[in-house]
Amino acid sequence: MAFIARHNISTADPTNIITAGDNAGRISSVLLTNTHASSSVSVDLKIYNATDYKTVHIIKNTAIPAGTSLELDFSNININSDVNQDTLSIKTNGSTGLDVIINK
C-alpha cells in the first residue's frame, strides 16, 4: 500500500492510518482535528507490532473538544512501517468528524 498523509475519520470502527508495509518513513507529528461543531470526540491512537504481537497506546480516551486540534509530537516515537512491522491505528467514540494529518 502507499502511505496516505491525510485521513477523514467518520466511524467509530478502528481505522489504520499507517499500515505495516506502507514504508511511511520517519513521522514527525500527527495532527488530530475535531471537525464537529458541538460535540467532543474521544480518541485512542495505538501502535500494533506484527513481529511481537504487542499493542501500545500513544493516547487513550483523550477528549478533543469540538472545533479544536491536538498535535502529537512523534520525534521520540519510532514507527517502523516496513512489511510485517508496525501499524498505527485510530479509534473514536462515535461518528463525529475527525481529520488526521501525518507530517513527515
C-alpha positions as CSV (number, residue, x, y, z in Angstrom):
1,M,0.0,0.0,0.0
2,A,1.0,3.6,-0.4
3,F,1.4,6.0,2.5
4,I,-1.5,8.4,2.9
5,A,-0.8,11.6,4.9
6,R,-4.4,12.8,5.3
7,H,-7.5,11.0,6.6
8,N,-11.1,11.9,7.4
9,I,-12.4,9.6,10.1
10,S,-16.2,9.3,10.3
11,T,-16.7,6.0,12.0
12,A,-16.2,4.5,15.5
13,D,-14.5,1.5,13.9
14,P,-10.8,1.2,14.3
15,T,-9.0,2.7,11.3
16,N,-5.4,2.0,10.2
17,I,-3.8,5.3,9.3
18,I,-0.3,3.8,8.7
19,T,-0.2,0.1,7.8
20,A,2.7,-2.2,8.0
21,G,4.1,-2.3,4.5
22,D,3.3,1.4,3.8
23,N,7.0,2.3,4.2
24,A,6.0,5.7,5.6
25,G,9.4,6.7,6.8
26,R,10.0,8.9,9.8
27,I,6.9,10.6,11.2
28,S,7.5,14.0,13.0
29,S,3.9,14.7,14.2
30,V,0.3,13.8,13.9
31,L,-2.4,16.5,14.0
32,L,-5.9,15.4,15.1
33,T,-8.7,17.9,14.4
34,N,-12.3,17.5,15.7
35,T,-14.4,18.9,12.8
36,H,-17.8,18.6,14.7
37,A,-19.5,21.9,15.5
38,S,-20.6,21.0,19.0
39,S,-19.5,17.5,20.2
40,S,-16.2,16.4,21.6
41,V,-14.6,13.2,20.4
42,S,-12.7,10.7,22.4
43,V,-9.7,9.2,20.7
44,D,-7.4,6.2,21.0
45,L,-4.2,6.1,19.0
46,K,-2.1,3.0,19.1
47,I,0.7,1.0,17.5
48,Y,0.4,-2.7,16.8
49,N,3.6,-4.6,16.1
50,A,3.1,-7.7,14.0
51,T,6.5,-9.1,15.0
52,D,5.9,-9.4,18.7
53,Y,2.1,-9.1,18.6
54,K,2.0,-6.2,21.0
55,T,-0.2,-3.1,21.1
56,V,0.9,0.1,22.8
57,H,-1.3,3.2,23.2
58,I,0.1,6.6,22.3
59,I,-3.1,8.2,23.6
60,K,-6.1,6.5,25.2
61,N,-9.6,8.0,25.8
62,T,-8.3,11.5,25.1
63,A,-11.1,14.0,24.6
64,I,-10.7,16.6,21.8
65,P,-13.3,19.4,22.2
66,A,-15.4,20.4,19.2
67,G,-13.6,22.6,16.7
68,T,-10.2,22.1,18.3
69,S,-7.0,20.2,17.4
70,L,-4.4,18.1,19.2
71,E,-0.9,17.9,17.8
72,L,1.2,14.9,18.9
73,D,4.9,15.2,18.7
74,F,6.4,11.9,17.3
75,S,10.0,12.9,17.5
76,N,10.6,10.3,20.2
77,I,8.2,7.6,18.8
78,N,9.6,5.3,16.2
79,I,7.1,3.7,13.8
80,N,8.6,1.0,11.6
81,S,6.1,0.7,8.7
82,D,8.1,-1.9,6.8
83,V,6.3,-5.1,5.9
84,N,5.3,-7.2,9.0
85,Q,6.2,-4.4,11.4
86,D,4.1,-1.5,12.9
87,T,0.5,-0.4,12.2
88,L,-0.7,2.9,13.6
89,S,-4.5,2.9,14.1
90,I,-7.1,5.3,15.5
91,K,-10.4,4.7,17.1
92,T,-13.0,7.3,18.2
93,N,-16.1,7.1,20.4
94,G,-18.5,7.9,17.6
95,S,-19.1,9.0,14.1
96,T,-18.3,12.7,14.7
97,G,-15.8,14.0,12.2
98,L,-12.1,13.7,12.9
99,D,-9.4,14.8,10.5
100,V,-5.9,13.3,10.8
101,I,-2.8,14.9,9.2
102,I,0.5,12.9,9.4
103,N,3.6,15.1,9.0
104,K,7.0,13.7,7.9
